Every structure is written in C-alpha cells, then in structure tokens.
Amino acid sequence: MLQARGDLDEALRIYREEELPVYERLGAVRDLLVCRANIGINYLARGSAGDRQIALQFLNLALQDAQRLKIPEALHIADLIQRVENPPESV
C-alpha cells in the first residue's frame, strides 16, 4: 500500500524494522526471502545515493534462499539482479 502511494521510506522502514525481524525470528525462510526481495525492489525504486548497492545485497540474499528452496521466484530474482548489474545502454 505505502509502496503504491510512493511512500518508499515508510515502506522500507516497515519491511526492515517490523517484518524482517519477525520472519527471522520465526525461521520463515520463504517469507524472509520475499521480504528481502521487496526491500531490494523498494531501494531500487527509491533510487537515492547508495540504494542500488543496498538493493543488490538484499536481492542476493533473497536469491540464495530461493535457489536453496528451489522455488520459481529464484529465476525472477536472478533476472532482476542481472538487469540491475548490467543496465541497457542509453541511446
């Protein structure tokens, strides 16, 4: 909801301070990887200085778990990481 309204700072705060610790404490690996991927996507959308590197850290953590669980989301996360690391050339 906050993400859709463009309140990325608040969305990031909720993901990082409220959701992430709960999933870590519960050991809910799938929920944790989805949360990490969402955090990465939000950092990319926000686009502030340093956000790209932080986004890649979260996306890579999400990818590791997705690959370990052998779930289809791994392909989507890997594709996103590839696009962030190798953006298309500007015309």
GROMACS elastic network, one bead per residue, 0.5 to 0.9 nm:
[ bonds ]
;  ai    aj funct       b0    kb
    1     4     6  0.51433   500
    1     5     6  0.64027   500
    1     6     6  0.87591   500
    1     7     6  0.87551   500
    1    11     6  0.83210   500
    2     5     6  0.50778   500
    2     6     6  0.62465   500
    2     7     6  0.51261   500
    2     8     6  0.66854   500
    2     9     6  0.88839   500
    2    10     6  0.69903   500
    2    11     6  0.55839   500
    3     6     6  0.51233   500
    3     7     6  0.56590   500
    3     8     6  0.54614   500
    3     9     6  0.88133   500
    3    10     6  0.83683   500
    3    11     6  0.59275   500
    3    12     6  0.87094   500
    3    42     6  0.75021   500
    4     7     6  0.75855   500
    4     8     6  0.85866   500
    5     8     6  0.82021   500
    6     9     6  0.86034   500
    6    11     6  0.88005   500
    6    46     6  0.87556   500
    7    10     6  0.56531   500
    7    11     6  0.63008   500
    7    12     6  0.87407   500
    8    12     6  0.59422   500
    8    13     6  0.84302   500
    8    42     6  0.63266   500
    8    43     6  0.79060   500
    8    45     6  0.78056   500
    8    46     6  0.63182   500
    9    12     6  0.51548   500
    9    13     6  0.61740   500
    9    14     6  0.87430   500
    9    42     6  0.85468   500
    9    43     6  0.88586   500
    9    46     6  0.78947   500
   10    14     6  0.62140   500
   10    15     6  0.85976   500
   11    14     6  0.52356   500
   11    15     6  0.61963   500
   11    16     6  0.85841   500
   11    39     6  0.83888   500
   11    42     6  0.77537   500
   12    15     6  0.51068   500
   12    16     6  0.59603   500
   12    17     6  0.82204   500
   12    38     6  0.87368   500
   12    39     6  0.62017   500
   12    42     6  0.67683   500
   12    43     6  0.77131   500
   13    16     6  0.52559   500
   13    17     6  0.56274   500
   13    18     6  0.75419   500
   14    17     6  0.53883   500
   14    18     6  0.50821   500
   14    19     6  0.63848   500
   14    20     6  0.84452   500
   15    18     6  0.57994   500
   15    20     6  0.58312   500
   15    21     6  0.87984   500
   15    35     6  0.67145   500
   15    36     6  0.81797   500
   15    38     6  0.80277   500
   15    39     6  0.65633   500
   16    19     6  0.62862   500
   16    20     6  0.53064   500
   16    21     6  0.73613   500
   16    35     6  0.85571   500
   16    36     6  0.85909   500
   16    39     6  0.75158   500
   17    20     6  0.64865   500
   17    21     6  0.66488   500
   18    21     6  0.61149   500
   18    22     6  0.67639   500
   19    22     6  0.53568   500
   19    23     6  0.64270   500
   19    24     6  0.87303   500
   19    32     6  0.84415   500
   19    35     6  0.73944   500
   20    23     6  0.53316   500
   20    24     6  0.61600   500
   20    25     6  0.86100   500
   20    31     6  0.87497   500
   20    32     6  0.64547   500
   20    35     6  0.65969   500
   20    36     6  0.76293   500
   21    24     6  0.50345   500
   21    25     6  0.60126   500
   21    26     6  0.85344   500
   21    32     6  0.89179   500
   22    25     6  0.51338   500
   22    26     6  0.61267   500
   22    27     6  0.84444   500
   22    28     6  0.85136   500
   22    32     6  0.87426   500
   23    26     6  0.50964   500
   23    27     6  0.58624   500
   23    28     6  0.51067   500
   23    29     6  0.72182   500
   23    30     6  0.88083   500
   23    31     6  0.63791   500
   23    32     6  0.53472   500
   23    35     6  0.85173   500
   24    27     6  0.50905   500
   24    28     6  0.65826   500
   24    29     6  0.76626   500
   24    32     6  0.66744   500
   25    28     6  0.78863   500
   26    29     6  0.85191   500
   27    30     6  0.89119   500
   27    31     6  0.88849   500
   27    32     6  0.79811   500
   28    31     6  0.54692   500
   28    32     6  0.59444   500
   28    33     6  0.86832   500
   29    33     6  0.61318   500
   29    34     6  0.86271   500
   29    65     6  0.70971   500
   29    66     6  0.87375   500
   29    69     6  0.86584   500
   30    33     6  0.52227   500
   30    34     6  0.62777   500
   30    35     6  0.85886   500
   30    62     6  0.88587   500
   30    65     6  0.75906   500
   30    66     6  0.74390   500
   30    69     6  0.80454   500
   31    34     6  0.51537   500
   31    35     6  0.60920   500
   31    36     6  0.85795   500
   32    35     6  0.50839   500
   32    36     6  0.61292   500
   32    37     6  0.85873   500
   32    62     6  0.76719   500
   32    65     6  0.87148   500
   33    36     6  0.50029   500
   33    37     6  0.60847   500
   33    38     6  0.85309   500
   33    58     6  0.86799   500
   33    59     6  0.84278   500
   33    61     6  0.72429   500
   33    63     6  0.74735   500
   33    64     6  0.85964   500
   33    65     6  0.63293   500
   33    66     6  0.68375   500
   34    37     6  0.50701   500
   34    38     6  0.61535   500
   34    39     6  0.85968   500
   34    62     6  0.68651   500
   34    66     6  0.88491   500
   34    73     6  0.87571   500
   35    38     6  0.50418   500
   35    39     6  0.61530   500
   35    40     6  0.86258   500
   35    62     6  0.81784   500
   36    39     6  0.50006   500
   36    40     6  0.62064   500
   36    41     6  0.86306   500
   36    55     6  0.88817   500
   36    58     6  0.52636   500
   36    59     6  0.64201   500
   36    60     6  0.88864   500
   36    61     6  0.71779   500
   36    62     6  0.56449   500
   37    40     6  0.50408   500
   37    41     6  0.61755   500
   37    42     6  0.86012   500
   37    55     6  0.83037   500
   37    58     6  0.62810   500
   37    59     6  0.51741   500
   37    60     6  0.84881   500
   37    61     6  0.82735   500
   37    62     6  0.57012   500
   37    63     6  0.81779   500
   37    77     6  0.73657   500
   38    41     6  0.50171   500
   38    42     6  0.60972   500
   38    43     6  0.85889   500
   38    58     6  0.86160   500
   38    59     6  0.84023   500
   39    42     6  0.51080   500
   39    43     6  0.62319   500
   39    44     6  0.86790   500
   39    55     6  0.70018   500
   39    58     6  0.67747   500
   39    59     6  0.80925   500
   40    43     6  0.51585   500
   40    44     6  0.62928   500
   40    45     6  0.86692   500
   40    51     6  0.85516   500
   40    52     6  0.82979   500
   40    54     6  0.70991   500
   40    56     6  0.65158   500
   40    57     6  0.76437   500
   40    58     6  0.52767   500
   40    59     6  0.55042   500
   41    44     6  0.50797   500
   41    45     6  0.61786   500
   41    46     6  0.86293   500
   41    55     6  0.66462   500
   41    58     6  0.89059   500
   41    59     6  0.80146   500
   41    80     6  0.89528   500
   42    46     6  0.60480   500
   42    47     6  0.85690   500
   42    55     6  0.77776   500
   43    46     6  0.50788   500
   43    47     6  0.62245   500
   43    48     6  0.77771   500
   43    51     6  0.52338   500
   43    52     6  0.67093   500
   43    53     6  0.89527   500
   43    54     6  0.71078   500
   43    55     6  0.53648   500
   44    47     6  0.52409   500
   44    48     6  0.82894   500
   44    51     6  0.62658   500
   44    52     6  0.57662   500
   44    54     6  0.87071   500
   44    55     6  0.60868   500
   44    56     6  0.87672   500
   44    84     6  0.86281   500
   45    48     6  0.87586   500
   45    51     6  0.88300   500
   46    51     6  0.73344   500
   47    50     6  0.79796   500
   47    51     6  0.57034   500
   47    52     6  0.68731   500
   48    51     6  0.53745   500
   48    52     6  0.79798   500
   49    52     6  0.76894   500
   50    53     6  0.56942   500
   50    54     6  0.65516   500
   50    55     6  0.87476   500
   51    54     6  0.50930   500
   51    55     6  0.59013   500
   51    56     6  0.85401   500
   52    55     6  0.50477   500
   52    56     6  0.62349   500
   52    57     6  0.87653   500
   52    84     6  0.78490   500
   53    56     6  0.51039   500
   53    57     6  0.63413   500
   53    58     6  0.88708   500
   54    57     6  0.51281   500
   54    58     6  0.64808   500
   54    59     6  0.86510   500
   55    58     6  0.52942   500
   55    59     6  0.60601   500
   55    60     6  0.85226   500
   56    60     6  0.58926   500
   56    61     6  0.84882   500
   56    81     6  0.67146   500
   56    84     6  0.78870   500
   56    85     6  0.84211   500
   57    60     6  0.52795   500
   57    61     6  0.63404   500
   57    62     6  0.87134   500
   58    61     6  0.51785   500
   58    62     6  0.62148   500
   58    63     6  0.86076   500
   59    62     6  0.50014   500
   59    63     6  0.60454   500
   59    64     6  0.86676   500
   59    77     6  0.67134   500
   59    78     6  0.82517   500
   59    80     6  0.83144   500
   59    81     6  0.68551   500
   60    64     6  0.62029   500
   60    65     6  0.88006   500
   60    77     6  0.81086   500
   60    78     6  0.81423   500
   60    81     6  0.75680   500
   61    64     6  0.52625   500
   61    65     6  0.66069   500
   61    66     6  0.87084   500
   62    65     6  0.54150   500
   62    66     6  0.61047   500
   62    67     6  0.86246   500
   62    74     6  0.80922   500
   62    77     6  0.75241   500
   63    67     6  0.59863   500
   63    68     6  0.84039   500
   63    73     6  0.81958   500
   63    74     6  0.55697   500
   63    75     6  0.84146   500
   63    76     6  0.89903   500
   63    77     6  0.59533   500
   63    78     6  0.65560   500
   63    81     6  0.89799   500
   64    67     6  0.53035   500
   64    68     6  0.61577   500
   64    69     6  0.86775   500
   64    74     6  0.80955   500
   65    69     6  0.60872   500
   65    70     6  0.83461   500
   65    74     6  0.82711   500
   66    69     6  0.51480   500
   66    70     6  0.59046   500
   66    71     6  0.56306   500
   66    72     6  0.77253   500
   66    73     6  0.64336   500
   66    75     6  0.86770   500
   66    77     6  0.84176   500
   67    71     6  0.65736   500
   67    72     6  0.85111   500
   67    73     6  0.84655   500
   67    74     6  0.55557   500
   67    75     6  0.85324   500
   68    71     6  0.80835   500
   69    74     6  0.88400   500
   70    73     6  0.85003   500
   70    74     6  0.72678   500
   71    74     6  0.59997   500
   71    75     6  0.83759   500
   72    75     6  0.59121   500
   72    76     6  0.73980   500
   73    76     6  0.51699   500
   73    77     6  0.62014   500
   73    78     6  0.85317   500
   74    77     6  0.51947   500
   74    78     6  0.60104   500
   74    79     6  0.84987   500
   75    78     6  0.51210   500
   75    79     6  0.60797   500
   75    80     6  0.86180   500
   76    79     6  0.50994   500
   76    80     6  0.62242   500
   76    81     6  0.86927   500
   77    80     6  0.50817   500
   77    81     6  0.62109   500
   77    82     6  0.85980   500
   78    81     6  0.51128   500
   78    82     6  0.61543   500
   78    83     6  0.86890   500
   79    82     6  0.50464   500
   79    83     6  0.62519   500
   79    84     6  0.86870   500
   80    83     6  0.51265   500
   80    84     6  0.62206   500
   80    85     6  0.86105   500
   81    84     6  0.51112   500
   81    85     6  0.60677   500
   81    86     6  0.83988   500
   82    85     6  0.51913   500
   82    86     6  0.58642   500
   82    87     6  0.80190   500
   83    86     6  0.51279   500
   83    87     6  0.52659   500
   83    88     6  0.77203   500
   84    87     6  0.56370   500
   86    89     6  0.87257   500
   87    90     6  0.86829   500
